[in-house]
């Protein structure tokens, strides 16, 4: 996928990232990271309360944060991702494993899980 000829402007131009993603029909790395982060969050939320992963996720450290703009925590990213992908009631959707993603995209692991590798 190199440069393409633009008939309208009568010159060559380089494809934009959006055009390339539209051609290959694959999610961007940002979308992939978002979906993986939400998948892991849902997995941990459904765990029993005594599991280490669940305890660490729910842990509240009583320390002071450094001065300046606070860095985003993992939970902040998950909250933002959930509101982008799932709307207002995204936290309730965590417990419903059968619900399909709203964006209609197939899970990156679904082909692997079904035994069909590309």
Secondary structure by P-SEA (a helix, b strand, c coil): ccccccccccbbbbbcaaaaaaaaccccaaaaaaaaaaaaaaaaaacccccaaaaaaacccccccccccccccaaaaaaaaaaacccccccccccccccccccccccccccccccccc
